[in-house]
Amino acid sequence: MKEISCKLLVIGAGPGGYVCAIRAGQLGIDTVIVEAGKPGGTCLNVGCIPSKALIHAAEEFEKLSHMAGGKSPLGITVAAPSLDLAATIAWKDGIVSRLNNGVAGLLKKAGVKTVHGWATFRDGKTVAVETEIGMQVIRAETVVIATGSAPVELPSLPFGGPVISSTEALALSEVPERLAVVGGGYIGLELGIAFAKLGAKVTVVEALPRVLAQYDAELTRPVVKRLAELDIEVLVNAKAKGLSTKRDALLVETNGGKNGKIAADKMLVTVGRKPVTEGWGLEQIDLDMAGPFIRIDDQCRSSMRGIFAIGDVTGEPMLAHRAMAQGEMVAEIVAGHKRSWDRRAIPAVCFTDPELVTAGLSPEEAKTRGEIKVGQFPFTANGRAMTKLGEDGFVRVVARADNHLVLGIQAVGQGVSELSTAFGLALEMGATLEDIAGTIHAHPTQGEGFQEAALKALGHALHI
């Protein structure tokens, strides 16, 4: 049995874990990171990156399909396209592999030792790791838990056979003819829209009264419109109850207690994610929990001295960039720097068609804090959106009525994910409506909608 000692041990090499380890290494901290799979975690391997690759491929395929049908207003006509999904998946896997190697290289460059295997706690300072060459014991002064999250499995629809999670959906070798998506949140709609564009007949089953319920109805309206255009059937107030006897249909109970069947070759279950807290021997260290999550303070410290936790295992929002920011902060705290978690906003993006971006407070949330001003600018009045055939959507700015401090920014539209950085920066820097309105925005860009929304809130919009 081999033993190693280090100053910092990071368990999990997802976005939070590997960033924490790299920054610690840069700061001269003797660091070891343990990962059972490939570096990059869910986000890089079976989440953010591969899903965006599939979404992009679907967008390109749909564009060509429209052109082949003579439906393109651009005057472009092409031959009918064909799709080799296995080749698409191979391209996606190539991107993932490059990024895997990149993360591994960055860890090595920072002087971080990587141990491949599954770690289990023996006590608050010691873990045992099952590796390919046997058991390895690691003793550390400080431990960071960055074990991430996993898809939630429904008791009536356990994963296996035709029932798949997002992980399996991103590795299919052919497009299912009929796809039932259980859960109308961002993961379900991102993948459901992509497969519909690739040719699948998609049905979405959502238990709540509307899809994308975490966003306000006005923001999601363009997405709901697009679902209809793509011939995606949406059943709200409906619950998935299980599989048919032949496992070729999803059993559904609709509003009012009526039972029905949805014929499907694959049933994609996307009802949320849960923290990965089992199998690590956490019972050996008895951490305080906040529901299913590890409870942390504003420095990501757990209830045990010398143990930090970051990322999805600590709760919402389960976003890679939140985990990265926490990881960087913790590394600097371990190095003796004065840091705490004081973020005004963590932008969130939903890569549906059209895309959604939120940062800070929604209008309803802001109203609970006092009088507000809201400015909204439609992309139907934006030249760049017109030239991209992306007029559906808008940018919305929410600010205090008294001093015009911006409290929240939202957008829906084609490519608005790229505006998320500007939104986050404005909130983090404490921008007012006048700051945004007074900043010269390049023309012609969709970003002009941000300036125009601020001008609208001030009462003097120029282009509407």
WOLINGI-V220600 format. One line per field, one symbol per residue. ss: DSSP state (H for helix, E for strand, - for the rest). phi: phi as a letter, one per 20 degrees, with the letter a starting at -180 (. if undefined). psi: psi as a letter, one per 40 degrees, with the letter a starting at -180 (. if undefined). A space follows every 50 residues. Layout:
# WOLINGI-V220600
ss=???
phi=???
psi=???
This chain:
# WOLINGI-V220600
ss=-EEEEEEEEEE--EHHHHHHHHHHHH----EEEEE----EHHHHHH-HHH HHHHHHHHHHHHHHHHHH----------------HHHHHHHHHHHHHHHH HHHHHHHHH---EEEE-EEEEEE--EEEEEE--EEEEEEEEEEEE---EE E--E--E--E--EE-HHHH--------EEEEE---HHHHHHHHHHHH--- EEEEE-----------HHHHHHHHHHHHH---EEE---EEEEE-----EE EEE-----EEEEE--EEEE---EEE------HHH----EE--EE------ E-----EEE-HHHH-----HHHHHHHHHHHHHHH-------------EEE ----EEEEEE--HHHHH----EEEEEEEHHH-HHHHH------EEEEEEE ----EEEEEEEEE--HHHHHHHHHHHHH---EHHHHH----------HHH HHHHHHHH------
phi=.ecccbfcdddodfgffffgffffffenefcccdbedefomggfeccgff ffffffffffffgfffffemefffndccfgfccdfffffffgfffgfgfg fffgfffffeneeddeqdecfdbfcccdcedfdofcdcdcfccdecemcb ffdegecffqmfecefgffecfebfffccddeodeffffgfffffffeof edcddcfefbflffdffffegfffffgffemeecddlccfdqdfgeldbe ecdegnnfdbccfbecdeecdpccfeddndmfffdlffddmedffcdfdm eefdgncdbcmgfdoffecgffffffffffgffffnfebbecefbcgccd eecffcccbmefgfffffdpfcdcccceffddgffffdlcefpadcddbf ffdmffdabcbcrfmfgfeffffffgffemfdgffffeefdfcebffgff fffffffenbfedb
psi=hiiiiidhhhhhfaddddddddddddeehhhhhhhdaiieaddddfbddd ddddddddddddddddddefeheeehhiihiihgdddddddddddddddd dddddddddefhhhhhahihhdaeehihhhideahhhhhidihhhfeaii ihhhdegihibehiaddddeeieihidhhhhhhfaddddddddddddeei hhhhhhdieiifeeiidddedddddddddefhhhhifihheaiidefeih hhhiheehiiihhidihhhgeiiiigeieefdeeegihigbeihhiaeef haehhehiiiadeeaihghdddddddddddddddeeihiihghdihihhh fahiiihihaiidddddeeaiihhhhhieeehddddeeffehaihhhhii ddeehhdihiihiheedeedddddddddefiidddddehhhihhiddddd dddddddeefide.
